[in-house]
């Protein structure tokens, strides 16, 4: 039988450890530098709270690599000053959600649950077939979508003027430099002179 529990045989469930007391002399094992090593960044307070991507003060990677134009560059929306993002709606969605002869506007699209915001432009894309005549009003249309809507007997109303595609610049061929007449004559004269002299003889 186990010994009865009394004050003489009480023991802790696990071995007790003394708390760490730093800076209490060399004999404590954690004196002088208090476990921080010698001088440097990691010996200072707050060294364990560096932000993600911090590289010790050198130029970080996201600033060293090249920057590409796109929806997240400083000159593009929704982050930059120019609007490059629009809410896309395919013709297949219009075919499913609207009856023939209906007027499709951004407000109607929001009521139908096809878009979330009225503050963002709506662009109609040509994916899918449209067999109903719909009066569609949107900020932008793809060329295919506009053709399919009109082919089905509907109408297309632009809330923003259609964008004209910029023509690609082509380099003009440089004209060939004209040969110097005086130089050619000078080159031909010495060659012809001996022939004439031989004929005379």
C-alpha positions as CSV (number, residue, x, y, z in Angstrom):
1,X,0.0,0.0,0.0
2,X,1.2,3.5,-0.7
3,X,2.3,5.6,2.1
4,X,-0.3,7.8,3.6
5,X,0.0,11.5,2.5
6,X,1.3,13.8,5.1
7,X,3.5,16.9,5.5
8,X,6.7,14.8,5.7
9,X,6.3,13.2,2.2
10,X,4.7,16.1,0.2
11,X,6.5,16.8,-3.1
12,X,5.7,19.0,-6.1
13,X,4.3,17.3,-9.2
14,X,7.3,18.4,-11.3
15,X,10.7,19.8,-10.6
16,X,10.7,23.4,-9.7
17,X,13.0,25.8,-11.6
18,X,14.3,29.0,-10.3
19,X,13.2,32.1,-12.3
20,X,15.8,33.7,-14.5
21,X,17.4,36.8,-12.8
22,X,19.4,38.7,-15.4
23,X,21.9,41.4,-14.7
24,X,22.6,40.1,-11.2
25,X,26.4,39.6,-11.5
26,X,28.7,37.2,-13.3
27,X,28.1,34.5,-10.8
28,X,24.4,34.2,-11.7
29,X,25.2,33.1,-15.2
30,X,23.1,35.9,-16.7
31,X,25.1,38.9,-15.7
32,X,26.9,41.6,-17.6
33,X,25.1,41.3,-21.0
34,X,22.0,39.6,-19.6
35,X,21.9,36.9,-22.3
36,X,21.9,39.5,-25.2
37,X,25.4,39.0,-26.4
38,X,27.6,41.9,-27.4
39,X,26.5,45.2,-29.0
40,X,24.3,45.4,-32.1
41,X,20.7,45.6,-33.2
42,X,19.7,42.4,-31.3
43,X,21.1,43.8,-28.1
44,X,18.7,46.7,-28.2
45,X,15.1,46.8,-26.9
46,X,12.4,46.2,-29.6
47,X,14.7,44.1,-31.8
48,X,12.2,41.3,-31.8
49,X,9.4,43.5,-33.2
50,X,10.8,44.1,-36.7
51,X,8.3,44.5,-39.5
52,X,7.8,41.8,-42.2
53,X,10.3,42.3,-45.0
54,X,12.8,44.3,-42.9
55,X,16.4,43.5,-44.1
56,X,18.5,45.3,-41.6
57,X,18.3,48.7,-43.1
58,X,19.5,47.7,-46.6
59,X,17.2,48.3,-49.6
60,X,14.4,45.7,-49.3
61,X,13.6,43.3,-52.0
62,X,10.3,44.9,-53.0
63,X,12.1,48.1,-53.8
64,X,15.0,46.4,-55.6
65,X,12.9,44.6,-58.2
66,X,11.5,46.2,-61.3
67,X,8.1,47.8,-61.2
68,X,5.4,46.7,-63.7
69,X,2.4,48.8,-64.8
70,X,-0.9,47.3,-63.8
71,X,-3.9,47.6,-61.5
72,X,-1.7,48.1,-58.4
73,X,0.8,50.6,-59.8
74,X,0.7,54.2,-58.7
75,X,-0.8,55.4,-62.0
76,X,-3.7,53.0,-62.1
77,X,-7.0,52.6,-60.4
78,X,-8.4,51.7,-57.9
79,X,-5.1,52.7,-56.3
80,X,-3.9,55.3,-58.8
81,X,-5.7,58.2,-60.5
82,X,-7.0,56.4,-63.6
83,X,-9.9,54.0,-63.7
84,X,-8.8,50.6,-65.1
85,X,-11.1,48.3,-63.2
86,X,-14.8,47.6,-64.1
87,X,-17.4,45.1,-63.0
88,X,-17.7,42.5,-65.8
89,X,-21.1,41.1,-66.8
90,X,-21.4,38.5,-69.5
91,X,-24.3,38.2,-71.9
92,X,-25.1,34.7,-70.5
93,X,-26.0,36.4,-67.2
94,X,-28.3,38.8,-68.9
95,X,-30.0,35.9,-70.8
96,X,-30.7,34.2,-67.4
97,X,-31.8,37.1,-65.3
98,X,-33.9,39.4,-67.6
99,X,-37.0,38.9,-69.6
100,X,-37.3,40.0,-73.3
101,X,-37.7,43.7,-73.7
102,X,-36.4,44.6,-70.3
103,X,-34.2,47.6,-69.7
104,X,-30.9,46.6,-68.3
105,X,-29.2,49.4,-66.3
106,X,-26.6,49.4,-63.5
107,X,-29.4,49.8,-61.0
108,X,-31.3,46.8,-62.5
109,X,-28.1,44.8,-62.4
110,X,-27.6,45.5,-58.7
111,X,-31.2,44.5,-58.0
112,X,-30.6,41.3,-59.8
113,X,-27.5,40.6,-57.7
114,X,-25.1,40.7,-60.6
115,X,-23.1,43.7,-59.3
116,X,-22.3,45.0,-55.8
117,X,-21.5,48.7,-56.3
118,X,-23.0,51.5,-58.4
119,X,-19.8,53.5,-57.9
120,X,-17.7,51.2,-60.1
121,X,-18.1,51.1,-63.9
122,X,-20.0,48.2,-65.5
123,X,-18.6,46.5,-68.7
124,X,-20.7,44.1,-70.7
125,X,-18.7,41.2,-72.2
126,X,-19.7,38.9,-75.1
127,X,-19.4,35.5,-73.4
128,X,-22.5,33.5,-74.0
129,X,-25.5,33.7,-76.3
130,X,-28.3,36.3,-76.2
131,X,-31.6,35.4,-77.8
132,X,-33.7,38.2,-76.2
133,X,-34.1,41.9,-77.3
134,X,-32.8,43.9,-74.4
135,X,-32.1,47.6,-74.0
136,X,-28.7,47.5,-72.3
137,X,-27.2,50.6,-70.7
138,X,-23.7,50.4,-69.3
139,X,-20.4,52.3,-69.1
140,X,-18.5,50.0,-71.5
141,X,-19.2,47.2,-74.0
142,X,-16.9,44.8,-75.7
143,X,-17.1,44.8,-79.5
144,X,-18.5,41.2,-79.5
145,X,-21.1,42.1,-76.8
146,X,-22.4,45.1,-78.7
147,X,-22.7,43.2,-81.9
148,X,-24.6,40.3,-80.3
149,X,-27.1,42.7,-78.5
150,X,-27.9,44.5,-81.7
151,X,-28.2,41.2,-83.6
152,X,-30.8,40.0,-81.1
153,X,-32.9,43.2,-81.7
154,X,-31.8,45.1,-78.7
155,X,-30.1,48.5,-78.2
156,X,-26.8,49.6,-76.7
157,X,-26.4,52.8,-74.7
158,X,-23.0,53.9,-73.6
159,X,-22.7,55.8,-70.3
160,X,-19.2,56.8,-71.3
161,X,-17.9,57.5,-74.8
162,X,-16.3,54.4,-76.4
163,X,-12.5,54.4,-76.2
164,X,-10.6,54.7,-79.5
165,X,-7.8,52.3,-79.9
166,X,-4.5,54.0,-80.1
167,X,-2.6,53.4,-83.3
168,X,0.8,51.8,-82.9
169,X,3.7,54.0,-83.8
170,X,5.8,52.7,-86.6
171,X,9.3,53.8,-87.3
172,X,9.7,55.5,-90.7
173,X,12.4,54.1,-93.0
174,X,15.2,56.5,-93.4
175,X,15.7,57.7,-97.1
176,X,18.9,56.5,-98.7
177,X,21.6,59.1,-98.9
178,X,22.1,60.3,-102.6
179,X,25.5,59.5,-104.1
180,X,27.8,62.4,-104.6
181,X,27.9,63.2,-108.4
182,X,31.3,64.9,-108.3
183,X,32.8,61.9,-106.5
184,X,31.5,59.4,-109.1
185,X,32.8,61.5,-111.9
186,X,36.2,61.7,-110.3
187,X,36.3,57.9,-109.9
188,X,35.3,57.2,-113.5
189,X,37.7,59.7,-115.2
190,X,41.0,57.9,-114.4
191,X,39.7,54.5,-115.5
192,X,38.4,55.8,-118.9
193,X,41.5,57.9,-119.7
194,X,43.8,54.9,-120.5
195,X,41.2,53.2,-122.7
196,X,40.9,56.3,-124.9
197,X,44.7,56.6,-125.1
198,X,45.0,53.0,-126.3
199,X,42.4,53.6,-129.0
200,X,44.2,56.6,-130.3
201,X,47.4,54.5,-130.8
